[in-house]
Amino acid sequence: MTVDYFLPSYLRDSPLYKNNKRLYSSISLPTQWNAADASSYITIVDDENLTVKYIGPGRNWVDAASIRANYPIPPEIGLYYYEMTVVNCGDRGCIGIGLSKPATRLNRMPGWEQDTIGYHGDDGNLYRERGTGVKYGPLYTTGETVGCGINFFDKYIFFTKNGVSLRIEYEFNFDGYPFGALNKSKIVGEMYPMCGMESPNESITVNFGEKPFIFNIDCYAKKIFEKAEKKIEEKQKAIKLAAESAANSIQNQAEVINTNPISNPSNDEIISHNTNHDVTPDPETTLEINTIVHINAIDTNITDTVTSILSDISDVVSSNVPIDSTSSDIDDVVSTNVPIDFTSSDIVT
């Protein structure tokens, strides 16, 4: 399903959507749970594929089960958010919300497996690629709504409960977005919304943005996107000025050469003369030949060089691709959040 058909309201303020709707229309967003990408202990119970129920034995953690959404979250959109409401906390309330890369095992809760992260309702812990978590937020149970978001601009994952943003606990391990660094990141490419359950009678329903969220993501996203756009404009301006300066430098060099011509024979004449008399050119003659060749090269290539630079400027200005901003930029959005390293090995378990 493409965003032409399905576009959460908060994404209408994104730089990519505002400046490149054609590219945006080709991007698919998560819209429902994927029955083909789920543990056998989880079943979908509604026609919209939004509500799921745990049907396993639920004896203990070995019977955990998870399910992923039908599409990954495209990093190009810069920010993504979804919510999950607990329909029934079941026997023990072992329910988790989070994100996962494709192909991770589904007989585990979100966050227990490599390349997954999850916030769990039975203990309020945040789990990141291991079976032991760290204290993070409040517990949640039947009737309560929790949300999970991923911010590619400022490089962090965040969670909410009943419309309130919880603290930002982890940052990504990459330097910028979207060029180059993504392929070095711990969080790269395909990240899917994911939920997990572990005890009998547990059931949840999800909102991928087709109806209003409990958390005011529209206001939150607007601030994030405004900062991103400002960074984009500053970056584009710097690139344009640098390119124009380079073009002017080349043009000035050509003008200096053209106003100070060297009165010497042509290359062909010098070479012919030396060949006919079988004489090796002296250093001054060699310098003259090299100077003339250099001048000819500049005259021949200057137009192409300037044209290429101006074309690069046009491409940069028209691309409107989100760029990196630092995690400190979000302090005025969530003033109590204190980001730490997403990949830190110093997390207390």
TORVO-658382 format. One line per field, with one value per residue (C-alpha): residue number from 1; residue in three letters; y, x, z negated. Coordinates in nm, 2 decimals. Each point is the difference from the previous one (the first is absolute). Last residue first. Layout:
N
pos: (NUM;...)
code: (ALA;...)
y: (Y;...)
x: (X;...)
z: (Z;...)
//
This chain:
349
pos: (349;348;347;346;345;344;343;342;341;340;339;338;337;336;335;334;333;332;331;330;329;328;327;326;325;324;323;322;321;320;319;318;317;316;315;314;313;312;311;310;309;308;307;306;305;304;303;302;301;300;299;298;297;296;295;294;293;292;291;290;289;288;287;286;285;284;283;282;281;280;279;278;277;276;275;274;273;272;271;270;269;268;267;266;265;264;263;262;261;260;259;258;257;256;255;254;253;252;251;250;249;248;247;246;245;244;243;242;241;240;239;238;237;236;235;234;233;232;231;230;229;228;227;226;225;224;223;222;221;220;219;218;217;216;215;214;213;212;211;210;209;208;207;206;205;204;203;202;201;200;199;198;197;196;195;194;193;192;191;190;189;188;187;186;185;184;183;182;181;180;179;178;177;176;175;174;173;172;171;170;169;168;167;166;165;164;163;162;161;160;159;158;157;156;155;154;153;152;151;150;149;148;147;146;145;144;143;142;141;140;139;138;137;136;135;134;133;132;131;130;129;128;127;126;125;124;123;122;121;120;119;118;117;116;115;114;113;112;111;110;109;108;107;106;105;104;103;102;101;100;99;98;97;96;95;94;93;92;91;90;89;88;87;86;85;84;83;82;81;80;79;78;77;76;75;74;73;72;71;70;69;68;67;66;65;64;63;62;61;60;59;58;57;56;55;54;53;52;51;50;49;48;47;46;45;44;43;42;41;40;39;38;37;36;35;34;33;32;31;30;29;28;27;26;25;24;23;22;21;20;19;18;17;16;15;14;13;12;11;10;9;8;7;6;5;4;3;2;1)
code: (THR;VAL;ILE;ASP;SER;SER;THR;PHE;ASP;ILE;PRO;VAL;ASN;THR;SER;VAL;VAL;ASP;ASP;ILE;ASP;SER;SER;THR;SER;ASP;ILE;PRO;VAL;ASN;SER;SER;VAL;VAL;ASP;SER;ILE;ASP;SER;LEU;ILE;SER;THR;VAL;THR;ASP;THR;ILE;ASN;THR;ASP;ILE;ALA;ASN;ILE;HIS;VAL;ILE;THR;ASN;ILE;GLU;LEU;THR;THR;GLU;PRO;ASP;PRO;THR;VAL;ASP;HIS;ASN;THR;ASN;HIS;SER;ILE;ILE;GLU;ASP;ASN;SER;PRO;ASN;SER;ILE;PRO;ASN;THR;ASN;ILE;VAL;GLU;ALA;GLN;ASN;GLN;ILE;SER;ASN;ALA;ALA;SER;GLU;ALA;ALA;LEU;LYS;ILE;ALA;LYS;GLN;LYS;GLU;GLU;ILE;LYS;LYS;GLU;ALA;LYS;GLU;PHE;ILE;LYS;LYS;ALA;TYR;CYS;ASP;ILE;ASN;PHE;ILE;PHE;PRO;LYS;GLU;GLY;PHE;ASN;VAL;THR;ILE;SER;GLU;ASN;PRO;SER;GLU;MET;GLY;CYS;MET;PRO;TYR;MET;GLU;GLY;VAL;ILE;LYS;SER;LYS;ASN;LEU;ALA;GLY;PHE;PRO;TYR;GLY;ASP;PHE;ASN;PHE;GLU;TYR;GLU;ILE;ARG;LEU;SER;VAL;GLY;ASN;LYS;THR;PHE;PHE;ILE;TYR;LYS;ASP;PHE;PHE;ASN;ILE;GLY;CYS;GLY;VAL;THR;GLU;GLY;THR;THR;TYR;LEU;PRO;GLY;TYR;LYS;VAL;GLY;THR;GLY;ARG;GLU;ARG;TYR;LEU;ASN;GLY;ASP;ASP;GLY;HIS;TYR;GLY;ILE;THR;ASP;GLN;GLU;TRP;GLY;PRO;MET;ARG;ASN;LEU;ARG;THR;ALA;PRO;LYS;SER;LEU;GLY;ILE;GLY;ILE;CYS;GLY;ARG;ASP;GLY;CYS;ASN;VAL;VAL;THR;MET;GLU;TYR;TYR;TYR;LEU;GLY;ILE;GLU;PRO;PRO;ILE;PRO;TYR;ASN;ALA;ARG;ILE;SER;ALA;ALA;ASP;VAL;TRP;ASN;ARG;GLY;PRO;GLY;ILE;TYR;LYS;VAL;THR;LEU;ASN;GLU;ASP;ASP;VAL;ILE;THR;ILE;TYR;SER;SER;ALA;ASP;ALA;ALA;ASN;TRP;GLN;THR;PRO;LEU;SER;ILE;SER;SER;TYR;LEU;ARG;LYS;ASN;ASN;LYS;TYR;LEU;PRO;SER;ASP;ARG;LEU;TYR;SER;PRO;LEU;PHE;TYR;ASP;VAL;THR;MET)
y: (-0.53;0.33;0.14;0.04;-0.17;0.31;-0.05;0.24;0.26;0.21;0.26;0.21;0.09;0.24;0.29;-0.20;0.23;0.27;-0.26;-0.13;0.19;-0.17;-0.32;0.16;0.06;-0.21;0.06;-0.04;0.00;0.31;-0.12;0.33;0.20;-0.28;-0.08;0.37;0.04;-0.30;0.14;0.33;-0.20;-0.20;0.32;0.16;-0.30;-0.04;0.36;-0.01;-0.32;0.12;0.33;-0.16;-0.28;0.25;0.20;-0.31;-0.11;0.35;0.00;-0.35;0.10;0.32;-0.19;-0.24;0.29;0.15;-0.34;-0.06;-0.20;-0.32;0.04;-0.23;0.29;-0.10;-0.13;0.32;0.22;-0.22;0.00;0.37;0.06;-0.24;0.15;0.35;0.25;0.24;0.33;-0.08;0.15;0.20;0.11;-0.35;-0.16;0.25;-0.05;-0.38;0.02;0.23;-0.25;-0.29;0.20;0.11;-0.36;-0.10;0.28;-0.09;-0.36;0.11;0.24;-0.27;-0.26;0.24;0.10;-0.36;-0.08;0.29;-0.08;-0.36;0.09;0.23;-0.27;-0.25;0.25;0.05;-0.37;-0.08;0.28;-0.11;-0.36;0.07;0.21;-0.28;-0.28;0.12;-0.34;-0.17;-0.04;0.09;-0.26;-0.16;0.05;-0.34;-0.07;-0.34;-0.24;-0.23;-0.34;-0.21;-0.30;-0.23;0.14;0.10;0.29;0.20;0.30;0.12;0.31;-0.08;0.13;-0.04;0.23;0.02;0.02;-0.12;0.25;-0.03;-0.02;0.31;0.20;0.06;0.24;0.03;0.10;0.05;-0.14;-0.34;-0.20;0.09;0.16;-0.17;0.09;0.29;0.07;-0.09;0.21;0.02;-0.10;-0.30;-0.13;0.11;-0.15;0.14;-0.11;0.23;0.14;0.37;-0.01;-0.37;0.03;-0.33;-0.02;-0.25;0.05;-0.14;0.00;-0.12;-0.20;-0.31;0.05;0.22;0.01;0.34;0.09;-0.09;-0.24;-0.20;-0.33;-0.36;-0.23;0.19;0.20;0.31;-0.05;0.30;-0.09;0.09;-0.34;-0.16;0.26;-0.04;0.25;-0.16;0.01;-0.25;-0.06;-0.30;-0.15;0.08;0.35;-0.10;-0.33;-0.33;-0.28;0.24;-0.04;0.29;-0.02;0.37;0.27;0.06;0.28;0.03;-0.09;-0.27;-0.20;-0.23;0.10;-0.31;-0.18;0.21;0.37;0.03;0.27;0.17;0.29;0.03;0.33;0.09;0.26;0.08;0.29;0.08;-0.11;-0.13;-0.26;-0.22;-0.20;-0.36;-0.13;-0.27;0.04;-0.25;-0.26;-0.14;-0.31;-0.11;-0.36;-0.04;0.29;-0.20;-0.23;0.20;-0.30;0.21;0.18;0.36;0.24;0.26;0.30;0.21;-0.24;0.21;-0.31;-0.07;-0.29;-0.03;-0.30;-0.03;-0.32;-0.10;0.29;0.27;0.11;-0.16;0.15;0.35;0.26;0.31;0.33;0.04;0.26;-0.04;0.27;0.07;0.30;0.16;0.03;0.18;0.22;0.14;0.33;-0.01;-0.38;-0.02;0.30;-0.17;0.21;-0.24;-0.28;0.10;-0.08;-0.37;-0.07;-0.29;-0.01;0.22;-0.13;-0.33;-0.33)
x: (2.16;0.18;0.08;0.38;0.03;-0.13;-0.16;-0.29;0.23;-0.19;-0.27;-0.12;-0.37;-0.14;-0.05;-0.19;-0.04;0.24;0.28;-0.05;0.29;0.24;-0.03;0.18;-0.15;0.07;-0.14;-0.34;0.00;-0.13;0.13;-0.07;0.28;0.25;-0.07;0.01;0.34;0.13;-0.12;0.18;0.32;-0.03;-0.06;0.30;0.22;-0.14;0.07;0.35;0.10;0.14;0.14;0.16;0.15;0.13;0.17;0.16;0.13;0.15;0.17;0.14;0.15;0.15;0.15;0.16;0.14;0.15;0.15;0.18;-0.18;0.18;0.12;-0.07;-0.01;-0.32;-0.15;0.08;-0.16;-0.30;-0.06;0.03;-0.22;-0.27;-0.01;-0.05;0.28;0.02;-0.14;-0.15;-0.34;-0.06;-0.37;-0.12;0.20;-0.14;-0.36;0.03;0.11;-0.28;-0.25;0.14;-0.02;-0.35;-0.11;0.16;-0.17;-0.33;0.05;0.08;-0.29;-0.24;0.13;-0.04;-0.35;-0.10;0.13;-0.18;-0.32;0.01;0.07;-0.30;-0.21;0.11;-0.09;-0.34;-0.05;0.07;-0.23;-0.28;0.05;-0.08;-0.30;-0.14;0.11;-0.24;-0.01;-0.34;0.02;-0.26;-0.12;0.17;0.34;0.14;-0.24;0.04;-0.23;0.12;-0.10;0.13;-0.22;0.28;0.35;0.30;-0.07;0.20;-0.04;0.21;0.02;0.26;0.35;0.14;0.29;0.26;0.00;0.34;0.13;0.29;-0.23;-0.19;0.32;0.05;-0.28;-0.33;0.03;0.30;0.25;-0.14;-0.04;-0.35;-0.09;-0.16;-0.21;-0.22;-0.23;-0.36;-0.25;-0.35;-0.30;-0.10;0.35;0.27;0.32;0.31;0.27;0.28;0.21;-0.08;-0.12;-0.09;-0.25;-0.17;-0.32;-0.18;-0.33;-0.18;-0.37;-0.18;-0.33;0.15;0.35;0.31;0.30;0.17;0.32;0.37;0.17;0.25;-0.05;0.13;-0.05;0.22;-0.02;-0.14;-0.26;-0.17;-0.17;-0.34;-0.03;-0.32;-0.05;0.32;0.18;0.19;0.31;0.10;0.32;0.11;-0.29;-0.14;-0.11;-0.35;-0.09;0.13;-0.15;0.01;0.37;0.15;-0.05;-0.08;0.13;-0.22;-0.17;-0.19;-0.31;-0.01;-0.27;0.05;-0.32;0.00;-0.33;-0.13;0.07;-0.31;-0.07;0.34;0.02;0.30;0.12;0.21;0.26;0.25;0.24;0.24;-0.22;0.30;0.08;-0.28;-0.17;-0.03;-0.33;-0.25;0.05;0.18;-0.13;0.14;-0.03;0.13;-0.05;0.35;-0.07;-0.24;-0.30;-0.19;-0.15;-0.03;-0.31;0.10;-0.24;0.04;-0.19;0.10;-0.05;-0.30;-0.22;0.05;0.14;0.37;0.16;0.32;0.15;0.11;0.24;-0.05;0.12;-0.26;-0.28;0.14;-0.14;-0.15;0.09;0.37;0.11;0.07;0.20;-0.07;-0.23;0.28;0.23;-0.27;-0.08;0.35;0.01;-0.29;0.02;0.37;0.02;-0.27;-0.30;-0.25;0.16;-0.20;-0.33;0.08;0.01;-0.19;-0.12;0.26;0.22;0.03;-0.16)
z: (-3.29;-0.04;0.34;0.04;0.34;0.16;0.34;-0.04;-0.17;-0.24;0.05;-0.30;0.04;-0.25;0.24;0.27;0.29;-0.13;-0.04;0.35;0.16;-0.24;0.20;0.28;0.35;0.30;0.34;0.17;0.38;0.17;0.34;0.19;-0.17;0.02;0.37;0.10;-0.17;0.18;0.33;-0.08;-0.07;0.33;0.20;-0.15;0.08;0.35;0.08;-0.15;0.19;0.33;-0.11;-0.30;0.21;0.26;-0.28;-0.15;0.35;0.05;-0.34;0.06;0.33;-0.14;-0.30;0.24;0.20;-0.31;-0.11;0.33;0.26;0.11;0.36;0.29;0.24;0.17;-0.33;-0.19;0.26;0.04;-0.38;-0.02;0.30;-0.12;-0.34;0.15;0.00;-0.29;-0.09;-0.35;-0.05;-0.32;0.03;0.08;-0.28;-0.26;0.13;-0.02;-0.36;-0.08;0.15;-0.20;-0.32;0.07;0.05;-0.33;-0.18;0.15;-0.12;-0.35;-0.01;0.12;-0.25;-0.29;0.11;0.03;-0.34;-0.16;0.18;-0.10;-0.37;0.00;0.15;-0.27;-0.27;0.14;0.05;-0.37;-0.12;0.23;-0.10;-0.37;0.09;0.23;-0.25;-0.26;-0.18;0.00;0.38;0.25;0.25;0.30;-0.18;-0.06;-0.28;-0.16;-0.20;-0.28;-0.15;-0.29;-0.08;-0.11;-0.07;0.22;0.24;0.25;0.22;0.30;0.23;0.26;0.06;0.35;0.09;-0.27;-0.38;-0.11;0.26;0.24;0.31;-0.13;-0.02;0.37;0.08;-0.19;-0.27;-0.23;-0.24;-0.08;-0.32;-0.09;-0.33;-0.30;-0.29;0.10;-0.29;0.01;0.21;-0.15;0.21;-0.20;-0.01;0.25;0.14;0.17;0.24;0.09;0.29;0.01;0.37;0.01;-0.29;-0.09;-0.19;-0.22;-0.17;-0.31;-0.06;-0.32;-0.01;-0.15;-0.14;0.00;-0.24;-0.03;0.18;0.04;-0.24;0.20;0.17;-0.01;0.29;0.24;0.32;-0.16;-0.27;-0.17;-0.33;-0.12;-0.17;0.14;0.28;0.19;0.22;0.29;0.22;0.27;0.20;-0.21;-0.19;-0.34;0.10;0.13;-0.16;0.15;0.20;0.30;0.09;0.19;0.38;0.05;-0.24;-0.30;-0.18;-0.33;-0.21;-0.27;-0.18;-0.30;-0.18;-0.22;0.06;0.28;0.04;0.22;0.26;-0.05;0.24;0.23;0.16;0.31;0.08;0.29;0.06;0.28;0.29;0.19;-0.27;0.14;-0.29;0.11;0.15;-0.11;-0.37;-0.22;-0.25;-0.32;-0.22;-0.34;-0.10;-0.14;-0.23;-0.21;0.02;0.26;0.19;0.31;0.13;-0.04;0.17;0.28;0.11;0.30;0.29;0.13;0.01;-0.37;-0.22;0.11;-0.17;-0.20;-0.13;0.35;-0.01;0.25;0.34;0.23;-0.20;0.06;-0.23;0.17;0.17;-0.01;0.26;0.37;0.19;0.36;-0.07;-0.20;0.30;0.19;-0.30;-0.01;-0.18;-0.25;-0.04;-0.05;-0.23;-0.23;-0.09;0.17;-0.21;-0.31;0.18;0.06;0.37;0.16;0.36;0.16;-0.28;0.17;-0.10)
//
